[in-house]
Amino acid sequence: MAAWVVYESVHGNTETIARAIGKSLGAKVLKAAEADPAQMAGVDLLVVGSPTYGGRPVPGVQGFLGKIPGARLQGVRVAAFDTRITAKFAKIFGYASGRILDVLVRNGGTRAKDPEGFFVKGSSGPLADGEEQRAAAWAKGL
């Protein structure tokens, strides 16, 4: 199985989660700016992650998602994750992972798993205890 994990990270927390997922999957791990959807031929699984800012993914991930041509992900299993502070903000803004997954599915991807959030302590982190291990376990279910 060929897999990509595409992410953007502001404080390093999302990168840590992306690398844990990538290691668990044996996937290629790429920053959003380095990932070219035109190079995805043969990719069976695409996982995209971002920090949540105002309920949305950061601009780098939005840019990557915007470069995926319609129906490009036909036959590709897709999943999404985000890093987040606490649940209280979701009532106001929501989280990035659901929005990411919606775009991936609209572009032809098949949902591999529900979107997942990984928690950080404060706006710049560090990750909450056990989140890196939880990410690796989440990935194994893909």
C-alpha positions, 0 to 999 in steps of 0.5 A: 500500500502506498500512503502519504501523510500531508501536514502543516505545523505551526509549533511542531505539534502537528508535525509530531502527530503526522510523523507518528502516523506516517511511521505507523503506516510506513507512509511518505510524510510531506509538508503541505507545501512540498506535496504535489497532487499531480505526483499522487499516482499510485497512492492508495491512502492519503491522510491530511492534517493541520492545526485548527485555527478558527475552526479551519485548517491553516492556509498551507493545508487549504492551499494543498487541498485547493490544488487537488483537481476534482475527482482526482482522489477516485479510488483513494482512501482518505482520512484527516486529523487535526491538533486542537486545544480544548473541546469548548472552542468546537461549539463556536468554530468546529475543528479542521479535520472535519473540513479537511475530510469533507474536501477530500471526499468531495474530490472523490476520496473514500472515507477510511475513518472518521476525522480525529483530533489530537490535543495540545496543552495551550496554543503552542503545546506541547502535546497532551500526554499520550497523544503521539501513541494514540496517533500511531494507534489511530493510524493502524486502524486505517 
